[in-house]
Amino acid sequence: MNQGRLWCVVNPTVGLPLFLGGVALISLIVHFAVLENTTWVSAFFGG
C-alpha cells in the first residue's frame, strides 16, 4: 500500500467511514441525476 503514511495523519476509524460515506454519497447523486435526466431509465425500472 503506497499510501500507508496517510494513516499516520488521519485515524483509520475516522478516515475510512468518511471515505466510504463520500463514495456512497457520490453514487447516490449520480444515480439520482441519471433518473431525473433520462426517460428510459425510469421507464425501465417501472416495467
CHARMM internal coordinates of N, CA and C (Angstrom, degrees):
IC EDIT
DIST 1 N 1 CA 1.4618
DIST 1 CA 1 C 1.5242
ANGL 1 N 1 CA 1 C 108.01
DIST 1 C 2 N 1.2973
ANGL 1 CA 1 C 2 N 117.04
DIHE 1 N 1 CA 1 C 2 N 111.89
DIST 2 N 2 CA 1.4580
ANGL 1 C 2 N 2 CA 119.95
DIHE 1 CA 1 C 2 N 2 CA -175.26
DIST 2 CA 2 C 1.5324
ANGL 2 N 2 CA 2 C 112.95
DIHE 1 C 2 N 2 CA 2 C -80.58
DIST 2 C 3 N 1.3286
ANGL 2 CA 2 C 3 N 118.35
DIHE 2 N 2 CA 2 C 3 N -9.89
DIST 3 N 3 CA 1.4693
ANGL 2 C 3 N 3 CA 120.94
DIHE 2 CA 2 C 3 N 3 CA 178.73
DIST 3 CA 3 C 1.5229
ANGL 3 N 3 CA 3 C 110.90
DIHE 2 C 3 N 3 CA 3 C -106.01
DIST 3 C 4 N 1.3195
ANGL 3 CA 3 C 4 N 118.01
DIHE 3 N 3 CA 3 C 4 N 23.71
DIST 4 N 4 CA 1.4600
ANGL 3 C 4 N 4 CA 121.99
DIHE 3 CA 3 C 4 N 4 CA -177.29
DIST 4 CA 4 C 1.5137
ANGL 4 N 4 CA 4 C 113.96
DIHE 3 C 4 N 4 CA 4 C -62.60
DIST 4 C 5 N 1.3119
ANGL 4 CA 4 C 5 N 117.59
DIHE 4 N 4 CA 4 C 5 N -27.33
DIST 5 N 5 CA 1.4747
ANGL 4 C 5 N 5 CA 119.78
DIHE 4 CA 4 C 5 N 5 CA 179.98
DIST 5 CA 5 C 1.5186
ANGL 5 N 5 CA 5 C 112.11
DIHE 4 C 5 N 5 CA 5 C -68.54
DIST 5 C 6 N 1.3356
ANGL 5 CA 5 C 6 N 118.25
DIHE 5 N 5 CA 5 C 6 N -17.32
DIST 6 N 6 CA 1.4667
ANGL 5 C 6 N 6 CA 120.98
DIHE 5 CA 5 C 6 N 6 CA 178.95
DIST 6 CA 6 C 1.5213
ANGL 6 N 6 CA 6 C 110.70
DIHE 5 C 6 N 6 CA 6 C -58.90
DIST 6 C 7 N 1.3404
ANGL 6 CA 6 C 7 N 117.28
DIHE 6 N 6 CA 6 C 7 N -35.95
DIST 7 N 7 CA 1.4563
ANGL 6 C 7 N 7 CA 120.61
DIHE 6 CA 6 C 7 N 7 CA -176.86
DIST 7 CA 7 C 1.5210
ANGL 7 N 7 CA 7 C 112.27
DIHE 6 C 7 N 7 CA 7 C -74.32
DIST 7 C 8 N 1.3261
ANGL 7 CA 7 C 8 N 117.72
DIHE 7 N 7 CA 7 C 8 N -5.33
DIST 8 N 8 CA 1.4569
ANGL 7 C 8 N 8 CA 120.08
DIHE 7 CA 7 C 8 N 8 CA 171.09
DIST 8 CA 8 C 1.5250
ANGL 8 N 8 CA 8 C 110.22
DIHE 7 C 8 N 8 CA 8 C -77.69
DIST 8 C 9 N 1.3236
ANGL 8 CA 8 C 9 N 116.87
DIHE 8 N 8 CA 8 C 9 N -21.23
DIST 9 N 9 CA 1.4663
ANGL 8 C 9 N 9 CA 122.08
DIHE 8 CA 8 C 9 N 9 CA -178.64
DIST 9 CA 9 C 1.5225
ANGL 9 N 9 CA 9 C 110.58
DIHE 8 C 9 N 9 CA 9 C -100.68
DIST 9 C 10 N 1.3505
ANGL 9 CA 9 C 10 N 116.57
DIHE 9 N 9 CA 9 C 10 N -43.88
DIST 10 N 10 CA 1.4588
ANGL 9 C 10 N 10 CA 121.87
DIHE 9 CA 9 C 10 N 10 CA -177.50
DIST 10 CA 10 C 1.5229
ANGL 10 N 10 CA 10 C 108.20
DIHE 9 C 10 N 10 CA 10 C -113.07
DIST 10 C 11 N 1.2989
ANGL 10 CA 10 C 11 N 116.69
DIHE 10 N 10 CA 10 C 11 N 129.39
DIST 11 N 11 CA 1.4510
ANGL 10 C 11 N 11 CA 121.96
DIHE 10 CA 10 C 11 N 11 CA 178.90
DIST 11 CA 11 C 1.5360
ANGL 11 N 11 CA 11 C 109.68
DIHE 10 C 11 N 11 CA 11 C -67.54
DIST 11 C 12 N 1.3261
ANGL 11 CA 11 C 12 N 119.22
DIHE 11 N 11 CA 11 C 12 N 132.41
DIST 12 N 12 CA 1.4666
ANGL 11 C 12 N 12 CA 120.60
DIHE 11 CA 11 C 12 N 12 CA -179.31
DIST 12 CA 12 C 1.5239
ANGL 12 N 12 CA 12 C 114.02
DIHE 11 C 12 N 12 CA 12 C -59.46
DIST 12 C 13 N 1.3250
ANGL 12 CA 12 C 13 N 117.99
DIHE 12 N 12 CA 12 C 13 N -28.38
DIST 13 N 13 CA 1.4589
ANGL 12 C 13 N 13 CA 119.80
DIHE 12 CA 12 C 13 N 13 CA 179.12
DIST 13 CA 13 C 1.5270
ANGL 13 N 13 CA 13 C 111.67
DIHE 12 C 13 N 13 CA 13 C -71.38
DIST 13 C 14 N 1.3086
ANGL 13 CA 13 C 14 N 117.04
DIHE 13 N 13 CA 13 C 14 N -15.87
DIST 14 N 14 CA 1.4658
ANGL 13 C 14 N 14 CA 121.99
DIHE 13 CA 13 C 14 N 14 CA 175.79
DIST 14 CA 14 C 1.5217
ANGL 14 N 14 CA 14 C 110.14
DIHE 13 C 14 N 14 CA 14 C -101.59
DIST 14 C 15 N 1.3296
ANGL 14 CA 14 C 15 N 116.77
DIHE 14 N 14 CA 14 C 15 N -43.62
DIST 15 N 15 CA 1.4598
ANGL 14 C 15 N 15 CA 120.90
DIHE 14 CA 14 C 15 N 15 CA -173.51
DIST 15 CA 15 C 1.5143
ANGL 15 N 15 CA 15 C 114.18
DIHE 14 C 15 N 15 CA 15 C -70.80
DIST 15 C 16 N 1.3211
ANGL 15 CA 15 C 16 N 117.93
DIHE 15 N 15 CA 15 C 16 N -41.33
DIST 16 N 16 CA 1.4644
ANGL 15 C 16 N 16 CA 119.78
DIHE 15 CA 15 C 16 N 16 CA -178.12
DIST 16 CA 16 C 1.5226
ANGL 16 N 16 CA 16 C 113.23
DIHE 15 C 16 N 16 CA 16 C -65.96
DIST 16 C 17 N 1.3342
ANGL 16 CA 16 C 17 N 120.16
DIHE 16 N 16 CA 16 C 17 N -46.43
DIST 17 N 17 CA 1.4645
ANGL 16 C 17 N 17 CA 118.18
DIHE 16 CA 16 C 17 N 17 CA 175.91
DIST 17 CA 17 C 1.5288
ANGL 17 N 17 CA 17 C 113.44
DIHE 16 C 17 N 17 CA 17 C -62.89
DIST 17 C 18 N 1.3278
ANGL 17 CA 17 C 18 N 116.86
DIHE 17 N 17 CA 17 C 18 N -35.58
DIST 18 N 18 CA 1.4655
ANGL 17 C 18 N 18 CA 118.84
DIHE 17 CA 17 C 18 N 18 CA 176.97
DIST 18 CA 18 C 1.5281
ANGL 18 N 18 CA 18 C 110.90
DIHE 17 C 18 N 18 CA 18 C -65.63
DIST 18 C 19 N 1.3220
ANGL 18 CA 18 C 19 N 117.27
DIHE 18 N 18 CA 18 C 19 N -42.65
DIST 19 N 19 CA 1.4556
ANGL 18 C 19 N 19 CA 121.61
DIHE 18 CA 18 C 19 N 19 CA 179.28
DIST 19 CA 19 C 1.5221
ANGL 19 N 19 CA 19 C 110.81
DIHE 18 C 19 N 19 CA 19 C -63.92
DIST 19 C 20 N 1.3257
ANGL 19 CA 19 C 20 N 116.88
DIHE 19 N 19 CA 19 C 20 N -49.82
DIST 20 N 20 CA 1.4658
ANGL 19 C 20 N 20 CA 120.20
DIHE 19 CA 19 C 20 N 20 CA -178.89
DIST 20 CA 20 C 1.5243
ANGL 20 N 20 CA 20 C 111.72
DIHE 19 C 20 N 20 CA 20 C -66.73
DIST 20 C 21 N 1.3172
ANGL 20 CA 20 C 21 N 117.03
DIHE 20 N 20 CA 20 C 21 N -35.57
DIST 21 N 21 CA 1.4647
ANGL 20 C 21 N 21 CA 120.25
DIHE 20 CA 20 C 21 N 21 CA 175.81
DIST 21 CA 21 C 1.5115
ANGL 21 N 21 CA 21 C 111.88
DIHE 20 C 21 N 21 CA 21 C -65.90
DIST 21 C 22 N 1.3235
ANGL 21 CA 21 C 22 N 116.71
DIHE 21 N 21 CA 21 C 22 N -38.24
DIST 22 N 22 CA 1.4697
ANGL 21 C 22 N 22 CA 120.31
DIHE 21 CA 21 C 22 N 22 CA 176.80
DIST 22 CA 22 C 1.5117
ANGL 22 N 22 CA 22 C 112.04
DIHE 21 C 22 N 22 CA 22 C -65.38
DIST 22 C 23 N 1.3317
ANGL 22 CA 22 C 23 N 116.74
DIHE 22 N 22 CA 22 C 23 N -40.80
DIST 23 N 23 CA 1.4674
ANGL 22 C 23 N 23 CA 120.58
DIHE 22 CA 22 C 23 N 23 CA 177.70
DIST 23 CA 23 C 1.5237
ANGL 23 N 23 CA 23 C 110.04
DIHE 22 C 23 N 23 CA 23 C -63.54
DIST 23 C 24 N 1.3261
ANGL 23 CA 23 C 24 N 117.42
DIHE 23 N 23 CA 23 C 24 N -43.92
DIST 24 N 24 CA 1.4652
ANGL 23 C 24 N 24 CA 121.16
DIHE 23 CA 23 C 24 N 24 CA 179.59
DIST 24 CA 24 C 1.5185
ANGL 24 N 24 CA 24 C 110.97
DIHE 23 C 24 N 24 CA 24 C -64.12
DIST 24 C 25 N 1.3155
ANGL 24 CA 24 C 25 N 117.56
DIHE 24 N 24 CA 24 C 25 N -41.15
DIST 25 N 25 CA 1.4647
ANGL 24 C 25 N 25 CA 121.16
DIHE 24 CA 24 C 25 N 25 CA -179.94
DIST 25 CA 25 C 1.5228
ANGL 25 N 25 CA 25 C 111.36
DIHE 24 C 25 N 25 CA 25 C -64.74
DIST 25 C 26 N 1.3127
ANGL 25 CA 25 C 26 N 117.55
DIHE 25 N 25 CA 25 C 26 N -44.55
DIST 26 N 26 CA 1.4637
ANGL 25 C 26 N 26 CA 121.04
DIHE 25 CA 25 C 26 N 26 CA 178.41
DIST 26 CA 26 C 1.5209
ANGL 26 N 26 CA 26 C 110.20
DIHE 25 C 26 N 26 CA 26 C -62.76
DIST 26 C 27 N 1.3330
ANGL 26 CA 26 C 27 N 116.90
DIHE 26 N 26 CA 26 C 27 N -40.59
DIST 27 N 27 CA 1.4641
ANGL 26 C 27 N 27 CA 120.54
DIHE 26 CA 26 C 27 N 27 CA 178.36
DIST 27 CA 27 C 1.5294
ANGL 27 N 27 CA 27 C 111.05
DIHE 26 C 27 N 27 CA 27 C -61.71
DIST 27 C 28 N 1.3109
ANGL 27 CA 27 C 28 N 117.21
DIHE 27 N 27 CA 27 C 28 N -44.13
DIST 28 N 28 CA 1.4634
ANGL 27 C 28 N 28 CA 120.04
DIHE 27 CA 27 C 28 N 28 CA 178.96
DIST 28 CA 28 C 1.5234
ANGL 28 N 28 CA 28 C 111.86
DIHE 27 C 28 N 28 CA 28 C -64.21
DIST 28 C 29 N 1.3292
ANGL 28 CA 28 C 29 N 116.79
DIHE 28 N 28 CA 28 C 29 N -39.41
DIST 29 N 29 CA 1.4615
ANGL 28 C 29 N 29 CA 120.49
DIHE 28 CA 28 C 29 N 29 CA 179.25
DIST 29 CA 29 C 1.5237
ANGL 29 N 29 CA 29 C 110.50
DIHE 28 C 29 N 29 CA 29 C -64.11
DIST 29 C 30 N 1.3342
ANGL 29 CA 29 C 30 N 116.68
DIHE 29 N 29 CA 29 C 30 N -43.17
DIST 30 N 30 CA 1.4652
ANGL 29 C 30 N 30 CA 120.43
DIHE 29 CA 29 C 30 N 30 CA 179.82
DIST 30 CA 30 C 1.5231
ANGL 30 N 30 CA 30 C 110.40
DIHE 29 C 30 N 30 CA 30 C -65.02
DIST 30 C 31 N 1.3290
ANGL 30 CA 30 C 31 N 117.84
DIHE 30 N 30 CA 30 C 31 N -44.55
DIST 31 N 31 CA 1.4517
ANGL 30 C 31 N 31 CA 120.46
DIHE 30 CA 30 C 31 N 31 CA 179.99
DIST 31 CA 31 C 1.5314
ANGL 31 N 31 CA 31 C 111.31
DIHE 30 C 31 N 31 CA 31 C -63.76
DIST 31 C 32 N 1.3059
ANGL 31 CA 31 C 32 N 117.59
DIHE 31 N 31 CA 31 C 32 N -40.99
DIST 32 N 32 CA 1.4597
ANGL 31 C 32 N 32 CA 120.90
DIHE 31 CA 31 C 32 N 32 CA 177.86
DIST 32 CA 32 C 1.5241
ANGL 32 N 32 CA 32 C 110.64
DIHE 31 C 32 N 32 CA 32 C -63.40
DIST 32 C 33 N 1.3294
ANGL 32 CA 32 C 33 N 117.42
DIHE 32 N 32 CA 32 C 33 N -42.12
DIST 33 N 33 CA 1.4606
ANGL 32 C 33 N 33 CA 120.58
DIHE 32 CA 32 C 33 N 33 CA 179.52
DIST 33 CA 33 C 1.5258
ANGL 33 N 33 CA 33 C 111.32
DIHE 32 C 33 N 33 CA 33 C -63.79
DIST 33 C 34 N 1.3334
ANGL 33 CA 33 C 34 N 116.81
DIHE 33 N 33 CA 33 C 34 N -39.86
DIST 34 N 34 CA 1.4716
ANGL 33 C 34 N 34 CA 119.60
DIHE 33 CA 33 C 34 N 34 CA 177.89
DIST 34 CA 34 C 1.5173
ANGL 34 N 34 CA 34 C 110.32
DIHE 33 C 34 N 34 CA 34 C -65.08
DIST 34 C 35 N 1.3240
ANGL 34 CA 34 C 35 N 117.83
DIHE 34 N 34 CA 34 C 35 N -42.15
DIST 35 N 35 CA 1.4627
ANGL 34 C 35 N 35 CA 120.43
DIHE 34 CA 34 C 35 N 35 CA 179.57
DIST 35 CA 35 C 1.5270
ANGL 35 N 35 CA 35 C 111.96
DIHE 34 C 35 N 35 CA 35 C -64.97
DIST 35 C 36 N 1.3176
ANGL 35 CA 35 C 36 N 117.50
DIHE 35 N 35 CA 35 C 36 N -36.90
DIST 36 N 36 CA 1.4572
ANGL 35 C 36 N 36 CA 121.12
DIHE 35 CA 35 C 36 N 36 CA -177.33
DIST 36 CA 36 C 1.5261
ANGL 36 N 36 CA 36 C 113.34
DIHE 35 C 36 N 36 CA 36 C -78.61
DIST 36 C 37 N 1.3287
ANGL 36 CA 36 C 37 N 117.69
DIHE 36 N 36 CA 36 C 37 N -27.72
DIST 37 N 37 CA 1.4556
ANGL 36 C 37 N 37 CA 120.13
DIHE 36 CA 36 C 37 N 37 CA -171.59
DIST 37 CA 37 C 1.5172
ANGL 37 N 37 CA 37 C 114.57
DIHE 36 C 37 N 37 CA 37 C -106.31
DIST 37 C 38 N 1.3195
ANGL 37 CA 37 C 38 N 118.05
DIHE 37 N 37 CA 37 C 38 N 4.13
DIST 38 N 38 CA 1.4564
ANGL 37 C 38 N 38 CA 121.23
DIHE 37 CA 37 C 38 N 38 CA 175.97
DIST 38 CA 38 C 1.5176
ANGL 38 N 38 CA 38 C 108.80
DIHE 37 C 38 N 38 CA 38 C -128.97
DIST 38 C 39 N 1.3152
ANGL 38 CA 38 C 39 N 116.11
DIHE 38 N 38 CA 38 C 39 N 154.26
DIST 39 N 39 CA 1.4701
ANGL 38 C 39 N 39 CA 119.49
DIHE 38 CA 38 C 39 N 39 CA 178.33
DIST 39 CA 39 C 1.5169
ANGL 39 N 39 CA 39 C 111.49
DIHE 38 C 39 N 39 CA 39 C -98.30
DIST 39 C 40 N 1.3137
ANGL 39 CA 39 C 40 N 117.16
DIHE 39 N 39 CA 39 C 40 N -28.89
DIST 40 N 40 CA 1.4620
ANGL 39 C 40 N 40 CA 119.22
DIHE 39 CA 39 C 40 N 40 CA -173.91
DIST 40 CA 40 C 1.5133
ANGL 40 N 40 CA 40 C 113.32
DIHE 39 C 40 N 40 CA 40 C -76.75
DIST 40 C 41 N 1.3342
ANGL 40 CA 40 C 41 N 119.00
DIHE 40 N 40 CA 40 C 41 N -27.19
DIST 41 N 41 CA 1.4627
ANGL 40 C 41 N 41 CA 120.02
DIHE 40 CA 40 C 41 N 41 CA -178.55
DIST 41 CA 41 C 1.5216
ANGL 41 N 41 CA 41 C 110.35
DIHE 40 C 41 N 41 CA 41 C -69.41
DIST 41 C 42 N 1.3261
ANGL 41 CA 41 C 42 N 117.98
DIHE 41 N 41 CA 41 C 42 N -46.52
DIST 42 N 42 CA 1.4503
ANGL 41 C 42 N 42 CA 120.25
DIHE 41 CA 41 C 42 N 42 CA 179.35
DIST 42 CA 42 C 1.5306
ANGL 42 N 42 CA 42 C 111.14
DIHE 41 C 42 N 42 CA 42 C -66.85
DIST 42 C 43 N 1.3485
ANGL 42 CA 42 C 43 N 117.43
DIHE 42 N 42 CA 42 C 43 N -34.18
DIST 43 N 43 CA 1.4653
ANGL 42 C 43 N 43 CA 120.11
DIHE 42 CA 42 C 43 N 43 CA 175.71
DIST 43 CA 43 C 1.5288
ANGL 43 N 43 CA 43 C 110.23
DIHE 42 C 43 N 43 CA 43 C -67.36
DIST 43 C 44 N 1.3236
ANGL 43 CA 43 C 44 N 116.81
DIHE 43 N 43 CA 43 C 44 N -36.98
DIST 44 N 44 CA 1.4673
ANGL 43 C 44 N 44 CA 121.08
DIHE 43 CA 43 C 44 N 44 CA 178.44
DIST 44 CA 44 C 1.5285
ANGL 44 N 44 CA 44 C 110.34
DIHE 43 C 44 N 44 CA 44 C -64.45
DIST 44 C 45 N 1.3226
ANGL 44 CA 44 C 45 N 116.69
DIHE 44 N 44 CA 44 C 45 N -45.65
DIST 45 N 45 CA 1.4572
ANGL 44 C 45 N 45 CA 119.42
DIHE 44 CA 44 C 45 N 45 CA -179.80
DIST 45 CA 45 C 1.5228
ANGL 45 N 45 CA 45 C 111.77
DIHE 44 C 45 N 45 CA 45 C -71.31
DIST 45 C 46 N 1.3293
ANGL 45 CA 45 C 46 N 117.21
DIHE 45 N 45 CA 45 C 46 N -27.70
DIST 46 N 46 CA 1.4631
ANGL 45 C 46 N 46 CA 121.29
DIHE 45 CA 45 C 46 N 46 CA 179.00
DIST 46 CA 46 C 1.5215
ANGL 46 N 46 CA 46 C 113.57
DIHE 45 C 46 N 46 CA 46 C -77.88
DIST 46 C 47 N 1.2952
ANGL 46 CA 46 C 47 N 116.96
DIHE 46 N 46 CA 46 C 47 N -11.29
DIST 47 N 47 CA 1.4679
ANGL 46 C 47 N 47 CA 120.48
DIHE 46 CA 46 C 47 N 47 CA 179.34
DIST 47 CA 47 C 1.4707
ANGL 47 N 47 CA 47 C 109.22
DIHE 46 C 47 N 47 CA 47 C 96.70
END
COOR INIT
IC SEED 1 N 1 CA 1 C
IC BUILD
